[in-house]
Amino acid sequence: MITSKTKAYILFEEKMPNQNLSCAHEGFKNLGADVILLYKQSKINEIKDFGYDVVMCGYIQDVCMALNSIGIESPKAIDYPDCLKPFFKREINTCSLKNIRAASGSVFIKPVKHKLFTGLVFDDSEKSRRLIVDIPDDTEVYYSNTIEIISEHRAFILNGSILDVRRYTGDWSVAPDKAFVEEVVRSYKNPPAAYTADIGVLKDGTNILIEINDGFSFGSYGLRPEFYAQMLHARWNELVK
């Protein structure tokens, strides 16, 4: 629980901080936490009191830097848990980026490493090659067949409870099936304290699980600030305890 004894460091490197960090700032403030703003990433390594109830909020690399500074390894990406395979409704495999560049056809790819680049459809076009031109050949990526998703939504889960589901792209009039989202959450074995589940709706109404995102740094997509802060706080405490 966030109280007046909670301390949250929030990285505001930009003159105009992004929506997620602004959301974290508002949420922790509203819940009574002591909020301290940082304006340079290098300041993270100067902080000496990271620990339980003393949280770092920022981009993935910022939070990992804070964890590393107190001897905790960066958490591994949890994009496609084995226990949720039936919900993806497509084959998802891994290979090197070199193999993707040498193949023909169109595939969706995303890096195995946390947000090394944004997932994209690679179709051997000049445009798709430019998007990953500076990524080394030996980079490990997930790949899957392309599918037409007409609406995408993010479910926010804290301690097994769905706090909210927010649309982030696609047709606003198409919503995921409530029972499908609840079944995904029930089927996730040993999940982190806080995480998100991205749900897609296909043209024929089929629901699919797009991916899982860890709750220590994620896009808020309009989530209530207090919920956002509670998720960041819970996942951080789970990592440092």
Residue pairs with C-beta under 8 A, 6 or more apart in sequence:
2 28
2 31
2 32
2 33
2 229
2 230
2 233
3 31
3 32
3 33
4 32
4 33
4 34
5 53
6 28
6 31
6 32
6 33
6 34
6 53
6 54
6 55
6 233
7 33
7 34
7 35
7 36
7 49
7 53
7 54
7 55
8 24
8 28
8 33
8 34
8 35
8 36
8 54
8 55
8 57
8 229
8 232
8 233
9 36
9 37
9 38
9 44
9 47
9 50
9 54
9 55
9 56
9 57
9 66
10 21
10 24
10 25
10 28
10 35
10 36
10 37
10 38
10 57
10 58
11 21
11 37
11 38
11 39
11 41
11 44
11 56
11 57
11 58
11 59
11 62
12 21
12 25
12 37
12 38
12 39
13 39
13 40
13 41
17 25
19 220
20 218
20 219
20 220
20 228
21 57
21 58
23 220
23 223
23 225
23 228
24 57
24 220
24 225
24 228
24 229
24 232
25 35
25 37
25 57
26 225
27 224
27 225
27 226
27 227
27 228
27 229
27 230
28 35
28 55
28 57
28 229
28 233
29 35
30 225
30 226
30 229
31 226
31 229
31 230
33 229
38 44
38 58
41 58
41 61
41 62
41 65
44 56
44 58
44 62
44 65
44 66
44 69
45 65
45 69
47 56
47 66
47 69
50 56
50 66
50 67
50 69
50 70
50 240
51 70
51 240
52 237
52 240
52 241
53 233
53 237
55 232
55 233
55 236
55 237
56 62
56 63
56 65
56 66
56 67
56 236
57 63
57 217
57 232
58 66
58 217
59 217
60 114
60 115
60 216
60 217
61 114
62 217
63 216
63 217
63 236
64 74
64 75
64 114
67 73
67 74
67 75
67 239
67 240
68 74
70 240
72 239
72 240
74 114
75 192
75 214
75 216
75 239
77 112
77 113
77 114
77 214
78 192
78 195
78 212
78 213
78 214
79 110
79 112
79 142
79 211
79 212
79 213
80 88
80 92
80 142
80 211
80 212
81 188
81 189
81 191
81 212
83 187
83 188
83 189
84 184
84 187
84 188
84 209
84 212
86 187
87 180
87 183
87 184
87 187
87 208
87 209
88 208
88 209
89 206
89 208
89 209
90 144
90 145
90 147
90 208
91 144
91 145
92 142
92 143
92 144
93 142
93 143
93 144
94 112
94 140
94 141
94 142
94 143
95 140
95 141
95 143
96 137
96 138
96 139
96 140
96 141
97 109
97 132
97 135
97 136
97 137
97 138
97 139
97 140
97 141
98 137
98 138
100 107
100 109
100 122
100 141
100 143
101 124
101 129
101 137
103 124
104 124
105 123
105 124
106 121
106 122
106 123
106 124
106 146
107 121
107 122
107 123
107 143
107 144
107 145
107 146
108 119
108 120
108 121
108 122
108 143
108 144
108 145
108 146
108 147
109 119
109 120
109 121
109 122
109 141
109 142
109 143
110 117
110 118
110 119
110 120
110 141
110 142
110 211
111 117
111 119
111 135
111 139
111 140
111 141
111 142
112 140
112 141
112 142
113 139
113 140
116 135
116 139
117 131
117 132
117 135
118 131
120 128
120 131
120 132
121 128
121 146
122 128
122 129
122 132
147 200
147 202
147 208
148 202
148 203
149 170
149 200
149 201
149 202
149 208
149 210
150 170
150 171
150 174
150 201
150 202
150 203
151 167
151 169
151 170
151 171
151 172
151 174
151 175
151 176
151 200
151 201
152 167
152 168
152 169
152 170
152 198
152 199
152 200
152 201
152 210
153 165
153 166
153 167
153 168
153 175
153 176
153 198
153 199
153 200
153 201
154 165
154 166
154 168
154 196
154 197
154 198
154 199
154 219
154 221
155 162
155 164
155 165
155 176
155 181
155 184
155 185
155 196
155 197
155 198
155 199
156 162
156 163
156 164
156 165
156 166
156 196
156 223
156 227
156 231
157 163
157 185
157 191
157 194
157 195
157 196
157 197
157 215
158 193
158 194
158 215
158 227
158 230
158 231
158 234
159 193
159 194
159 234
160 185
160 191
162 181
162 182
162 185
163 223
163 224
163 227
163 231
164 223
164 224
164 227
165 175
165 176
165 181
165 199
166 221
166 222
166 223
167 175
167 221
168 219
168 221
170 201
174 201
175 201
176 199
176 200
176 201
176 207
177 207
180 199
180 207
181 197
181 199
181 207
184 197
184 199
184 209
185 197
188 195
188 197
188 212
192 214
192 215
192 235
192 238
193 215
193 234
193 235
193 237
193 238
194 215
194 216
194 230
194 231
194 232
194 234
194 235
194 238
195 212
195 213
195 214
195 215
195 218
195 235
196 212
196 213
196 215
196 218
196 219
197 209
197 212
197 213
198 209
198 210
198 211
198 212
198 213
199 207
199 208
199 209
199 210
200 207
200 208
200 209
200 210
201 207
201 208
202 208
213 219
214 235
215 231
215 232
215 234
215 235
216 232
216 235
216 236
216 239
217 232
218 231
220 228
